[in-house]
Amino acid sequence: MTQLLSFLSDIAREGAEPTLPPARELDLLLYAPCPVKLVMKDAIDRVSGEMAARGGAPLAMHVPMGCTSVDPYDPLCFESDPDALPGVIASIGFGDFWKRGFVQRFAGIFEAARPPVISPLFERAGMLDPDGARTIYGCTPYLFVVDEARMDGLPAPRTWEELLAPRYHGRITMCGDGDDMADAVLLSVYKDFGDAGVRTLAESCRGFMHSSSMTKAAGARDGGPGAIFIMPAFFACSTKQPPSVRVIWPEDGAAASPLYFLAKKTEAARLAPLITALTVGFAAIPSAAWFVPLALSAADSPLPPEASLKWVGWDYIRANDINALRDRLNREFRTMHRKAHGLPCAL
């Protein structure tokens, strides 16, 4: 609960956006998970101050405030000139910077970083980019939180396949808020179980909730929205829950949504302190441990021994327009859910 209260306090600190420079003038464009956004910015501000103290220029950066997905730099994914891009672009999920056109236009422009320590979770899941372009510096793992008091004697699901069993129909609450969805969950279910799996999950879901609301709903004695919550590890593991509530890492892995950055090869030497802050520095942030930092050793990780990650896979990403697939599954999932529950479909 302490980390969650800190997160809410951080959001309250956020103010209005300043006047923004052209993207080409930025050293860093950083989209980060809300729970660690400001602590990451504070760490990067310190790096910027250290660079200036050594006689260099401070970092020019933009870190969008709030938890909205709308930002003035959103059209950057349609840029065609590499010189118009920031030195480092850091983002989350399978969003616009995974668009096939963006990836193809800028092939060979970016270079991945490899910190001295690599999390064994990353290596086992195969999350290191074999093309050496993207640095996945962390991830949002989606797992199960089960309120056994509401399960009517049913066993908790242990795998994603078990979650799709008919006995859990109407007991599942999906992480989702507005147009945002747990993209890694939908992609993983689709990859393993096809359209039928996505349909089953959509029809089995009782509804959608923001992750922060799920922490209050799990264990609530008012009937609440279902008994099984699909939610990020940060919210699942950083709050104290009643004895009836269990956090379950799926045996086949928590669905991993990437935290990543793209660093220009031409700027790698100049921005080395920044790149280190995004890898080694991120792993040193206590609350970031629930986002599975790339550079966090197994000895320093608070994750349970059974924790593992379910990564959609680089071969699958190369074979598909992963951003377009994500958007399609998002739309279809919501449509199938609304039809199954007799709700009007959005226009």
N, C-alpha and C positions, 0 to 999 in steps of 0.2 A: 504493500500500500504506500510506503514511503516514496518509491520510485514513481508511482502513478500520481501522487500529490505533487511531486516535483515537476512532472510533465505538465500538469494543469497550470502550475505556477509559471512555467516557462511560456506557455501559450499566452497567458495574461500579460507577459512582458512585451509581446510582439506589437509593433506599431506600424505606422504607415510606410509605404515603400518610398524610397528617395527617387529623384530623377535618374533615369537609367542611361548609361553610355551605350554606344553600339557594341554588339556582341564581340566584335573583333578586338575591342579594347580590354576585354575581360581576361584575367588569368584563370578565373574559376567561375563556372556556373554550377551551382550546387542545389539539386533537389534531394532532400533527405527525409527519412521517416520523422514524423512529428515528435515522437518521444525523445529523439536524440538530436534534433536539428540544431537547437540553440547551443547545446554543449559542444557539438561539432564546430559550430561557428566560433565559439569562444576559443577553442583549441587552434583553429586556423588563424584567428586574429592574433594569437600569441606568436605563431609562426611568422605572420606578416610583420609584426613588430620586431622580431629578431632579425629578419631579413633587412629591414630598414636600419636597424642599429648597426648592422655590418656594412652599411653604406649603399645598400641596394634600394630599389624602389619597393614600397609596400605593395602587397597583393591587391589587385583590382578584382573584386568579387561581387557576385550577386547571389544571395540566398533568399529565395522567396519566403515571405512570412505567412503564417497561418497554415491551415491544412487544406486549402483549396488547390485544385488542379489547374486553375487558370492563371497564366503568367504572361507578361509581355514578350518573353523570349520563346513562347511556344512555337511560333512559325519557323524557328531555327532549323527544324528537322527538314525543311524544304530547301535549305540553302544549297547552292551548287559550288561556291567558291571556298576552298579550304582556308584561305586567308581570312575569311569572314567569321570563322569559328573561334570560340575562346580557346585558351591554351589547354584547359581541362574542362570537360563536361562530365558532371556526376549526376546520376539519376537513379530511379528506383523502378522495379517492375519491368514488364515487357512493353514499355510505352513507345513514344514516337522515335526514339533514337535506335529502335530495333526495326524500323520500317525497312523493307527490302531495298527501296530506292536509296535511302540514306547510307545503308551499309555498302551498297555497290558503288555509289559515287565516291566514297571516302576510303575505299579499300587501300591499305598500305599507308594511310596517314597517321594512324594511332599505334602506340606501342604499350603493351601490358607491363605492369610492374610485378616483380617477384620479391616480396619481403624475405628476410633471412629465415623466418619461421613461417611454416604453412600449416594451417589447421588440418589434422588428419581427417576431419569430417569432409573438408573440401576435396581432398585427394580421393577418398573413398567414393564420393558422389560424382567425381569427374567434372568438377566445376571450373578447373583451370582452362582458359581458352587455348585450344591447341593451335589457333591461328595467331596467337600472341598479340591480339588487338585490344580486347576488353580486359579490364581488371575487375573481377567480381570480388569486392573487398568485404562483403558481408552478405547476409540474406535475411529475409523475413520468413521464418519457418512457420507454416500453418499446421496445427495439430488439433487433437480432440480434447475438449474439456467436458467431462461427463458428470452430471448430477445423478448419482445412483439412487437417490431418494425418489426420483421421478421416473425411474426405468421400469417399474412394475415387475421387478425380478429378472429382467432381461440382462444378459451379460453385456458389458461394454464392448464396442467394436475395437478390434486390435489392428486392423489393416483398412486400407481404402476400399478394398473389395468387400470386406465385411460390412463397411458402412452403407453399401448399396443394397444390403439385404432387405427384403420386404418388412421384416419385423421392426425396422427403424423408421418406417414411413410416418411422417408427421412429428417426429421427435427431434429433428435436426434444425438448428438455426445457423444460417450462413453468414460469414463476415461480409458485409456489404453496406455501403452508405452512398446515397445518391447514385451517380453513374459508376462509382468505383466498386470493383469486385476483387475477390482474392484470385488474381489471374493465374497464379501457379497452380491453384487447386483445380480450376477448370481445365487448364492445359494438361495437367497430369492425368485427370480422370479421362479426358478425351483420348489422350495418347494410349492409355492402357485398356480402356473399355469402349471407346468409340462414342458415336452419337447416342447409343442406347444407355451408356453409363451416365452421360451428361443429363439425359432425359430423366433417368431414375433419380439422380440426385436432386434435380430441379423439382420433381414431383414429391420427393420425400421431405424437402425443406418446408418447415413451417413458416419461415419468414427470414428477414434480413435484419441485422443490427450492426451498429458501429462497434468496434472492438472494445472501446471504453465502456459502452453500455452493457456488453456481455459480462464484464467482470461483476456487475451488480446483479444481473439476471441469474447467473449461475449460483445456485444455492438459495435463491429467494424463496420465501415460503408462500407466495401469493399465486402459485400456479405457474407463472412465468411462461416464456416462449420456448417450450420444448425441454429436452433433457440433454442433448448433445450439441455442443457449440464448436464450430470450426473457427479457430481464431489464432492470431499470432502468438508466438511464445512469450514476447515481452508482456503482454496483457495477461496471459494465462499464468505466468510464473512469478510475476512481481506483485501479486496481491494475495492476501490471506483469505482463504475460503473455508466454509464449514467442512466438517469431516466427511460429509457425503460427496463432496466434489473432488474428482480425480483428474489430474492432468495426464493424458496418455499420448506418448510419442508413438505414432503408428509404426508397427514393426517393419513396414516397407518404406519408412522414412517420412518425415514431415515435408510437405510440399514447399519447395524453396523458391521464393520470389527474389530476384537478384537486387542487391545494392552494388552498383558498378560505376566505374568511370572510364572515360576515353581521354587519354593524354596524347597530345601531338608529339610525334618523335622530335620535331624541330624545337620543342620547348622543354623536353625532358630534363636536360641539364640545368637550365635556369630555374625550373619549377621543382627540382628534386626535393627541397624541404616540404613543399606542399604535398607532393606525392607520398612522401614518408608519413605526413600527418594523416593522409587518407587510408593508409595501410597500418603501419605500426602504431600511429597515434590513435586511430580508431579502436584498435584492440586494447588500448590502455584505458579507455573510458568504461567505468564499471557498468553503467546501464546498457552499454552496447553489447555486453556479453550475450544478451538474449537475441541479438541479431547476428550471432555466429561469425565474429570477425575472422577474416582470412588469416591474420597474423597472430591469432590467439592460440597458444599451445594447449594441448590436452590437459596438462597439469594445472593451468590457470583457469580453465573453463568451468563454470558452475553447472553446465548442462549434465543431465543424468547419464549414467553409463550406457543406457539403452538408446540414447539419442542418435539419430541418423537423418540424413537429408535425402529427399527425392527430387532430383534435378531432371528437368525434361530432356536434357542432353544436347550436345553441340551438333551431332549429326542430324537430330530432329529439327533443330533451329535452322540449320543450313538447308534442309530439304523443304522447309515451309516458310512462308512469310509469317513469322511468329506473331508480329504485331497485328496483322490483318486477321489471323486465326483467333487471337485473343479477343479482338473486338467482335468478331462474329459469334464466338461462344458466349460472350457477355450478353449480347442482344438475345440470342436464342434461349439462353438459360432463363432470363427474366420473362420472356414470352411464355415459355413452357410452364414456368412456375405459376404465372398468373392464370393461364388457362386451366391448369390442374386444380386451382383453388377458386375458380369461378370469378376471378377478378377481371375488370376491363383491361385490355391490353393498351399500353402506351402508344400514342401516335408517333 
